[in-house]
Amino acid sequence: MHVGIVGGGISGLSAALLLQREGHRVTIYQASGRLGGRIYTHRFGKREDGTAPYFEAGAMRIPRSPLHENVYSLVRCLNTHNFPDMKVNLIPYILEHENNKAFMNGQKLAIDDASWATVLQLPEPYRGKSARTLLGEVVGPWVKLLRQDFEAGFRQLLAYDEYSFRQYLRMHANWPHEVVEFVEVATSQTNQYDLSFTELIMQNLDFDTEHWCTVEGGMSNLVDACANLIGCDNIRLHSLVSGIFERSDDRVEFEIEGVCGRTRAFDKVILAIPTAALHGIRERPTWSFMKEQSLRGSWFEPLYKMGLHFHTRFWETGPAPCFGGQSTTDLRFRWIVYPSDHIGCPGPGVLLLYCWMSDALKWGSLSREQRVDLALHDLSKYFADQEVDVYDQYIESFDVLWSAEQAGGDAMFLPGQFSRFFEVARKPEKNIYFAGEHLSKHHTWISGALDSVLTTVRQMTGEDVPALGQEYVAKPPRDGISNEATRLTDVLKSKVKFKASALYSSLIIPSHLNVQYVDVV
């Protein structure tokens, strides 16, 4: 069959790869001239040595967790079939460094310093504990439950889905308001605790991971590797879909903005776009009341990121250098993220300022000049004890307010939205299917997008197809029972349509997180 895919983010790209592997034709329609969606590596001007400092304006890290195994499987697939110069290398991402400090109420201490509760004058019973210790006492049992049996644990989570996380902390943990506010400002963003209890527990589950990685040279290399396998002939850039029309034979046609006439008729289509982008389609079928409510109501949180290009990596010098990690603050940008690439190298570097929810929205009303001025002003406060002149160090900047982009922010459900919207939102409508991280249980993550796409392709084909890359992993059979992965490998030998023709029964992912081009067992 021929499948039309709306959206060239990681959902649309991975859907195309899966369908091509199963022997189907695909055509992707991308509204802008850039693929990747919220995977977006911004590169500043090249230096004399030919390198270009960069920062991740979108997705920037991958937990080294079984819950995110599908991302590593995708990398395995890309590195198996692409040419060596398209190889996706994974390098360690440093989530925390021992010298990362928190800056709140004009003071600078370690984030886990137990004196914060006293400094901020919290009630006596809560003094002597850090914000993360207090939070861990509440979410720890839930994280343990999900790790033991995710599906069973998630069903128990839904019993509290009508609660906001703030309500749960007030009514079940019996925290005073000021304790809730302290933990929120130190570990999260302003008003994020008003989101679904389910959502916040899921986020804590994903962050309860020791090891992390990122893509060497930028996350957009992952997008480029996907696009190379799909083939440029199957991708239409600058093609904004303005109409979706169902024919009497149940096939579907698109109308493209600025193009006379409709596209060819597709057997099936996938709308791999967030609800904000779907909202911009002028003509489309009307679906059930609750389906339409899910499209109107599913909450996407605002996100704001600014990358600041400096002459030196001054945060890596001085008495307490930060080699990666992040600092939380109550300043306007809220988080400082120190780069995990080129650590310790001389020359320029890029700091990432990052906020979301209410903190992100406030930046949207400011001019670009105001945003840069306030960012440098607040950075000067944070680095005042190091006698760094950030204005003198500053070269240039680039920022993105994702809620102002067609893609919107990332999905973070309000109380009750998992219960009432999740299933109906991802339900197919005749030959129109839906995919995206907002239609998974792992919102905001690349793995969520891949989970959703796998579900969608299985719905579309009626087959229990494996995730991308899983067909190459064959574990030894136990107790004389043939291994399912081996069976899938045999089935797929005649279906793979990528450039490389060889199939491998097993690949190694080294412990240092660098996925090799081909390491055959």
C-alpha positions in Angstrom: 0.0 0.0 0.0 1.0 3.7 -0.4 0.9 5.7 2.9 0.9 9.4 3.1 2.5 10.8 6.2 1.9 14.4 7.5 4.8 15.6 9.6 8.6 15.2 9.2 9.4 14.9 12.9 10.8 11.8 14.5 7.3 10.3 14.5 6.8 10.7 10.8 10.3 9.6 9.9 10.2 6.5 12.1 6.8 5.6 10.7 8.1 5.9 7.2 11.1 3.6 8.0 8.9 1.0 9.6 6.5 1.0 6.7 9.3 0.8 4.1 10.8 -2.1 6.0 7.4 -3.9 5.8 7.4 -3.4 2.0 5.1 -0.3 1.7 5.5 3.0 -0.2 5.5 6.2 1.7 5.4 10.0 1.0 6.1 12.5 3.8 4.7 16.0 3.7 6.6 18.5 5.9 5.3 22.0 6.3 8.7 23.7 6.8 12.1 23.2 5.1 13.5 21.4 8.1 12.9 17.9 9.2 13.1 16.7 12.9 10.2 18.6 14.6 11.4 19.2 18.2 14.7 17.5 17.4 16.6 20.6 16.4 20.3 21.2 16.7 21.2 24.9 16.1 24.7 25.5 14.9 26.5 28.8 15.2 29.1 30.0 12.7 32.1 27.8 11.9 35.4 28.4 13.6 38.8 28.4 11.9 39.2 24.7 12.6 36.0 24.0 10.7 33.9 23.0 13.7 30.6 24.8 14.6 29.6 25.3 18.2 26.0 24.1 18.7 23.3 23.6 21.2 20.1 21.5 21.3 17.1 23.8 20.8 14.9 20.8 21.2 15.5 17.2 22.4 18.9 16.9 24.0 19.3 13.7 26.0 18.3 10.0 26.1 18.0 8.0 29.3 20.0 4.8 29.3 16.9 2.9 30.5 15.0 -0.1 29.3 12.0 2.2 28.9 13.9 3.9 26.1 15.4 0.9 24.5 13.5 1.6 21.3 15.7 4.7 20.7 18.8 2.5 20.9 17.2 0.0 18.6 16.5 2.8 16.1 20.2 3.8 16.2 21.2 0.2 15.7 18.9 0.1 12.6 20.3 3.3 11.2 23.9 2.3 11.7 23.3 -1.1 10.1 21.8 0.2 6.9 23.4 3.6 6.4 26.8 4.3 5.1 29.7 4.8 7.6 29.7 8.6 7.1 26.1 8.7 8.3 26.9 6.8 11.5 25.1 8.0 14.6 27.5 8.0 17.5 26.2 8.2 21.1 28.3 9.9 23.7 27.7 10.2 27.4 25.3 13.0 28.5 26.2 14.3 31.9 22.9 15.0 33.8 24.7 16.2 37.0 28.2 17.3 38.0 29.4 17.6 41.5 30.0 21.4 41.1 26.5 22.2 39.8 24.9 24.7 42.2 21.4 25.9 42.8 20.7 29.7 43.0 17.6 30.6 45.0 16.6 33.7 47.0 20.0 35.3 46.2 22.0 32.4 47.6 24.1 29.8 45.9 24.4 26.3 47.4 24.5 22.7 46.3 21.0 21.5 45.2 21.1 18.7 47.8 22.3 21.0 50.6 20.0 20.2 53.5 20.2 23.8 54.8 17.9 25.1 52.0 14.8 24.4 54.0 16.2 26.5 56.9 17.4 29.3 54.5 13.9 29.5 53.0 12.3 29.3 56.5 10.2 26.2 55.9 8.2 24.6 58.8 10.4 22.9 61.3 9.4 19.2 60.5 10.7 19.7 56.9 14.1 21.2 57.8 17.2 19.1 57.4 16.0 17.6 54.1 16.8 18.6 50.6 14.0 19.2 48.0 15.0 16.0 46.2 14.9 14.0 49.4 11.4 15.2 50.1 10.2 14.5 46.6 11.8 11.0 46.7 9.8 10.1 49.8 6.6 10.7 47.8 7.4 9.4 44.3 9.9 6.6 45.3 7.2 4.0 46.0 5.4 4.8 42.7 8.6 4.6 40.7 9.5 1.2 42.3 6.0 -0.1 41.5 6.3 1.0 37.8 9.7 -0.7 37.6 8.4 -3.9 39.0 5.5 -4.1 36.5 4.9 -1.1 34.3 1.4 -1.9 33.0 0.1 -2.9 36.4 1.7 0.1 38.0 0.3 2.5 35.4 -3.2 1.2 36.0 -2.8 2.0 39.7 -1.5 5.5 38.7 -4.7 6.1 36.8 -6.7 5.8 40.1 -5.2 9.2 41.0 -5.3 10.7 37.5 -8.0 13.2 38.4 -5.6 14.7 40.9 -3.0 17.3 40.1 0.4 16.5 41.5 -0.1 19.5 43.8 -3.4 18.1 45.1 -1.7 14.8 45.8 1.1 16.4 47.8 -1.4 18.5 49.8 -4.0 15.8 50.4 -2.0 12.6 50.6 1.5 13.7 51.6 0.0 16.5 53.7 2.6 19.0 52.7 2.1 22.7 53.6 1.9 25.1 50.6 5.4 26.5 51.2 6.9 23.0 51.1 5.2 22.2 47.8 6.5 25.5 46.4 10.0 24.8 47.6 10.2 21.4 46.0 8.6 22.7 42.8 11.0 25.6 42.4 14.1 23.4 43.2 13.2 20.4 41.0 10.7 21.6 38.4 9.1 24.7 36.9 6.5 27.2 38.1 3.0 25.7 38.1 4.1 22.3 36.7 2.7 20.6 39.8 -0.7 21.7 38.6 -0.4 19.0 35.9 -1.7 15.5 36.2 -0.4 13.3 39.1 0.1 10.6 36.5 2.2 12.9 34.3 4.6 13.9 37.1 5.1 10.4 38.3 6.0 9.3 34.8 8.5 12.1 34.5 10.1 11.1 37.7 10.3 7.5 36.5 12.2 8.6 33.4 14.6 10.8 35.3 15.3 8.0 37.9 18.1 6.9 35.6 21.8 6.9 36.3 23.3 6.9 32.9 22.4 9.1 29.9 23.6 9.8 26.4 23.3 12.2 23.5 24.2 12.2 19.8 27.8 13.2 19.0 27.7 16.3 16.9 24.1 17.1 17.6 20.8 15.3 17.9 19.9 16.4 14.3 22.3 13.8 13.1 19.7 11.2 14.1 17.2 13.0 11.9 19.6 13.2 8.9 20.3 9.4 9.2 16.6 8.7 9.1 16.0 10.9 6.1 18.9 9.4 4.2 17.4 5.9 4.5 13.9 7.0 3.6 15.2 8.8 0.5 14.7 12.4 -0.7 12.3 11.3 -3.4 9.8 10.2 -0.6 10.0 13.5 1.3 8.2 16.7 0.3 9.6 19.8 2.2 7.7 23.2 2.2 4.5 21.2 1.8 1.9 22.5 4.3 -1.1 20.2 4.2 -4.2 22.5 4.3 -6.8 19.9 3.5 -7.6 16.2 4.2 -10.3 14.6 2.1 -11.8 11.1 2.2 -12.9 9.6 -1.1 -15.8 7.3 -1.7 -13.4 4.4 -2.1 -12.0 5.2 1.5 -8.7 6.4 0.1 -7.5 9.8 1.3 -6.2 12.8 -0.6 -4.3 15.9 0.6 -4.5 19.5 -0.4 -1.1 21.3 -0.2 -1.0 25.1 0.5 -0.1 27.0 -2.7 -0.4 23.9 -5.0 -3.2 23.6 -7.5 -5.2 20.4 -7.2 -5.0 17.5 -4.7 -2.3 14.9 -4.2 -2.5 11.3 -5.4 -4.9 9.2 -3.4 -3.3 7.3 -0.5 -4.5 3.9 0.7 -3.9 5.1 4.3 -2.5 8.2 6.0 -0.7 9.0 9.3 -1.1 12.4 10.9 2.3 12.4 12.8 1.8 16.0 14.0 0.8 17.5 17.4 -2.7 18.9 17.9 -1.5 22.5 17.4 -0.4 21.6 13.8 -3.7 19.7 13.2 -5.6 22.8 14.3 -4.1 24.6 11.4 -5.5 22.3 8.7 -8.3 24.2 7.0 -10.4 21.3 5.8 -10.5 17.8 7.4 -13.2 15.2 8.4 -15.1 15.8 11.6 -14.7 12.9 14.1 -16.5 11.9 17.3 -17.3 14.4 20.0 -14.7 13.0 22.4 -12.1 12.7 19.6 -12.6 16.4 18.8 -12.4 17.2 22.6 -9.1 15.4 22.8 -7.7 17.4 20.0 -8.9 20.7 21.5 -8.1 19.9 25.1 -4.9 17.8 25.3 -2.4 20.0 27.1 1.0 20.8 25.6 3.3 22.7 27.9 5.2 25.8 26.6 8.9 25.4 26.2 11.7 28.0 25.8 15.3 27.5 25.1 18.1 30.0 24.4 21.6 29.1 23.4 24.3 31.7 24.3 27.6 31.4 22.3 30.6 32.7 24.4 34.3 33.3 23.6 35.4 30.8 26.2 33.9 27.9 28.3 34.3 30.0 31.4 32.1 27.7 33.5 34.8 25.0 33.2 37.4 27.2 34.8 37.7 28.7 38.3 37.5 27.2 41.7 34.4 25.1 41.1 34.3 24.2 37.3 31.2 22.6 35.9 31.9 19.8 33.4 28.4 19.2 32.2 25.3 18.9 34.2 22.8 21.7 35.1 22.0 24.3 37.6 18.6 25.1 38.9 17.7 28.8 39.8 14.8 31.0 40.6 16.0 33.4 38.0 14.0 34.1 34.9 15.6 31.4 32.8 15.3 28.8 35.6 17.9 26.3 34.4 21.4 26.5 33.1 22.5 23.4 31.1 26.3 23.0 30.7 27.3 21.2 27.4 28.3 17.5 27.5 30.2 17.8 24.2 33.8 19.0 23.9 34.2 19.1 27.6 37.6 20.6 28.6 38.4 21.8 25.1 39.8 25.3 24.6 37.9 28.0 22.7 34.3 29.0 22.5 31.3 27.2 24.0 27.6 27.4 24.3 25.4 27.6 27.4 21.8 26.5 27.2 19.1 28.4 29.2 16.0 26.3 29.6 12.5 26.8 31.1 9.0 25.6 30.5 5.4 26.1 31.8 4.6 29.6 33.1 8.3 30.5 33.1 8.5 29.9 29.4 5.3 31.9 28.6 6.7 35.0 30.1 9.6 35.1 27.6 7.2 35.2 24.7 5.9 38.7 25.3 9.5 40.2 25.2 11.4 41.4 22.1 14.5 39.5 21.1 16.7 42.3 22.4 14.9 42.2 25.8 15.3 38.4 26.0 19.1 38.6 25.4 19.5 41.5 27.8 17.6 39.8 30.6 19.4 36.5 30.0 22.8 38.1 30.3 21.7 40.2 33.3 20.6 37.1 35.2 23.6 35.1 34.2 25.7 37.9 35.6 24.0 37.4 39.0 24.6 33.6 38.9 28.3 34.0 38.0 29.0 37.0 40.2 31.0 34.9 42.7 33.4 33.9 39.8 34.1 37.4 38.6 33.0 36.6 35.1 32.0 39.4 32.7 29.4 37.5 30.7 28.7 40.6 28.5 32.4 40.6 27.4 32.3 36.9 26.8 29.1 37.0 24.8 29.2 36.5 21.0 25.7 35.7 19.8 22.5 33.8 20.7 19.6 31.8 19.3 16.3 31.0 20.9 13.1 29.1 20.4 9.7 29.5 22.1 8.2 26.2 21.1 4.6 27.2 21.8 5.0 29.9 19.1 6.0 27.2 16.6 3.6 25.0 14.7 4.8 22.0 16.6 3.8 23.6 19.9 5.4 22.4 23.1 5.5 18.9 24.4 2.5 16.9 25.8 2.0 17.1 29.5 -1.5 16.2 30.4 -3.7 18.1 32.8 -5.5 16.2 35.6 -7.8 13.5 34.2 -6.6 13.8 30.6 -5.0 10.4 30.5 -8.3 8.9 31.6 -10.6 10.6 29.2 -8.4 11.5 26.2 -5.6 9.0 25.8 -7.4 6.1 24.1 -9.8 8.1 22.0 -7.0 10.4 20.8 -4.9 7.6 19.3 -7.9 5.6 17.8 -7.8 5.4 14.0 -10.6 7.1 12.0 -11.3 4.8 9.0 -8.0 5.0 7.0 -6.6 8.0 8.9 -4.2 7.1 11.7 -2.5 9.2 14.4 1.0 9.2 15.9 3.2 11.3 18.1 4.7 11.4 21.6 1.5 12.9 22.9 -0.2 9.6 22.0 2.2 7.5 24.2 2.6 7.1 27.9 6.1 8.6 27.8 5.3 12.2 27.0 8.1 14.6 26.0 10.6 11.8 25.0 11.8 10.4 21.7 10.9 6.9 23.0 7.3 8.1 23.4 7.1 9.0 19.7 8.6 5.6 18.7 6.2 3.8 21.0 3.3 5.6 19.4 4.5 4.9 15.9 4.9 1.2 16.6 1.3 1.0 17.8 0.1 2.9 14.8 1.9 0.7 12.3 0.6 -2.4 14.0 -3.0 -1.0 13.8 -2.5 -0.1 10.1 -0.9 -3.4 8.9 -2.7 -5.8 11.3 0.6 -7.4 12.0 2.7 -7.6 15.2 5.7 -6.0 13.6 8.8 -5.5 15.8 10.3 -2.1 16.5 13.0 -0.8 14.2 16.3 -2.6 14.9 14.7 -5.3 17.1 14.8 -7.7 14.2 18.6 -7.9 14.5 18.7 -8.9 18.2 18.5 -12.6 18.8 18.9 -13.8 22.4 19.8 -17.4 23.1 16.7 -19.6 23.4 15.8 -20.9 26.8 14.6 -24.3 27.8 14.5 -25.4 24.2 11.9 -22.8 23.2 12.8 -21.0 19.9 13.5 -17.3 20.2 10.8 -14.9 18.9 13.5 -12.5 17.7 15.1 -15.2 15.6 11.7 -16.0 14.0 11.2 -12.3 13.3 14.6 -12.1 11.6 13.7 -14.9 9.2 10.3 -13.3 8.4 11.8 -9.9 7.7 14.7 -11.1 5.4 12.5 -10.7 2.4 10.9 -7.4 3.5 13.8 -5.1 4.3 14.1 -2.4 1.6 17.0 -0.3 2.9 20.3 0.2 1.1 22.3 -2.5 2.9 21.3 -6.1 2.2 23.0 -7.9 5.0 21.1 -8.8 8.2 22.7 -9.5 11.5 21.4 -11.8 14.2 22.9 -9.7 17.0 24.7 -6.5 17.6 26.7 -5.2 20.5 26.0 -1.8 22.1 29.2 -1.2 24.1 28.9 -0.1 27.7 30.4 3.3 27.0 27.3 4.0 24.9 28.9 4.4 21.5 26.9 2.3 19.1 29.3 0.8 16.6 28.6 0.8 12.8 28.5 -3.0 12.7 29.7 -5.2 15.6 28.6 -8.7 14.7 28.3 -11.5 17.3 
